[in-house]
Amino acid sequence: MSSKNPSREQNARVEGRAPARTYAIRAHEEAYSPDGYEAYLAFVMNTKKTELKIESVPIVYEYSDVFPKKLPGLPSTREIEFGIELAQGTVPISIAPYRMAPTELKELKTLLQELTDKGFA
């Protein structure tokens, strides 16, 4: 499928990865990249709905008398107080953080920056 606009041209192609289940749309448009770099947009969607059954989870199936047939929903959002009580007369242990060689640290920073640039944060 392609469309023409007075200001820009857009080309999109639909590709089936698994017949009648998953489709990807690749689109290339000059307007997204004014510097002349190629840019692609992909949207993957699984169109087949699967209903989970109790029999598919062994522990739930084995103890089905404990689990309700229908869940009432998610619990309300609430604040949880959490603390660790120390034994009387003790203090937290102070240990220097894990250190790594400068080359390892440089490689780790590079990897983390690449992942951040790709959207993993």
URNOR-V590997 format. One record per residue. N is the residue number from 1. RES is the residue in one letter. OMEGA is omega in whole degrees, 0 to 359 (NA if undefined). Layout:
n=N res=RES omega=OMEGA
n=N res=RES omega=OMEGA
This chain:
n=1 res=M omega=176
n=2 res=S omega=179
n=3 res=S omega=179
n=4 res=K omega=181
n=5 res=N omega=180
n=6 res=P omega=184
n=7 res=S omega=184
n=8 res=R omega=178
n=9 res=E omega=182
n=10 res=Q omega=176
n=11 res=N omega=178
n=12 res=A omega=181
n=13 res=R omega=178
n=14 res=V omega=180
n=15 res=E omega=178
n=16 res=G omega=178
n=17 res=R omega=175
n=18 res=A omega=187
n=19 res=P omega=175
n=20 res=A omega=180
n=21 res=R omega=185
n=22 res=T omega=180
n=23 res=Y omega=176
n=24 res=A omega=177
n=25 res=I omega=176
n=26 res=R omega=181
n=27 res=A omega=178
n=28 res=H omega=182
n=29 res=E omega=182
n=30 res=E omega=185
n=31 res=A omega=181
n=32 res=Y omega=184
n=33 res=S omega=183
n=34 res=P omega=181
n=35 res=D omega=179
n=36 res=G omega=178
n=37 res=Y omega=177
n=38 res=E omega=179
n=39 res=A omega=180
n=40 res=Y omega=178
n=41 res=L omega=179
n=42 res=A omega=176
n=43 res=F omega=183
n=44 res=V omega=183
n=45 res=M omega=175
n=46 res=N omega=184
n=47 res=T omega=181
n=48 res=K omega=179
n=49 res=K omega=177
n=50 res=T omega=179
n=51 res=E omega=179
n=52 res=L omega=179
n=53 res=K omega=180
n=54 res=I omega=182
n=55 res=E omega=182
n=56 res=S omega=177
n=57 res=V omega=188
n=58 res=P omega=183
n=59 res=I omega=179
n=60 res=V omega=180
n=61 res=Y omega=182
n=62 res=E omega=181
n=63 res=Y omega=183
n=64 res=S omega=179
n=65 res=D omega=181
n=66 res=V omega=184
n=67 res=F omega=178
n=68 res=P omega=179
n=69 res=K omega=178
n=70 res=K omega=178
n=71 res=L omega=183
n=72 res=P omega=181
n=73 res=G omega=180
n=74 res=L omega=177
n=75 res=P omega=180
n=76 res=S omega=179
n=77 res=T omega=180
n=78 res=R omega=181
n=79 res=E omega=180
n=80 res=I omega=177
n=81 res=E omega=182
n=82 res=F omega=178
n=83 res=G omega=177
n=84 res=I omega=180
n=85 res=E omega=179
n=86 res=L omega=176
n=87 res=A omega=183
n=88 res=Q omega=177
n=89 res=G omega=179
n=90 res=T omega=177
n=91 res=V omega=177
n=92 res=P omega=181
n=93 res=I omega=178
n=94 res=S omega=180
n=95 res=I omega=178
n=96 res=A omega=180
n=97 res=P omega=179
n=98 res=Y omega=180
n=99 res=R omega=176
n=100 res=M omega=180
n=101 res=A omega=180
n=102 res=P omega=179
n=103 res=T omega=177
n=104 res=E omega=180
n=105 res=L omega=179
n=106 res=K omega=179
n=107 res=E omega=179
n=108 res=L omega=179
n=109 res=K omega=178
n=110 res=T omega=180
n=111 res=L omega=179
n=112 res=L omega=178
n=113 res=Q omega=178
n=114 res=E omega=180
n=115 res=L omega=178
n=116 res=T omega=179
n=117 res=D omega=180
n=118 res=K omega=177
n=119 res=G omega=176
n=120 res=F omega=181
n=121 res=A omega=NA
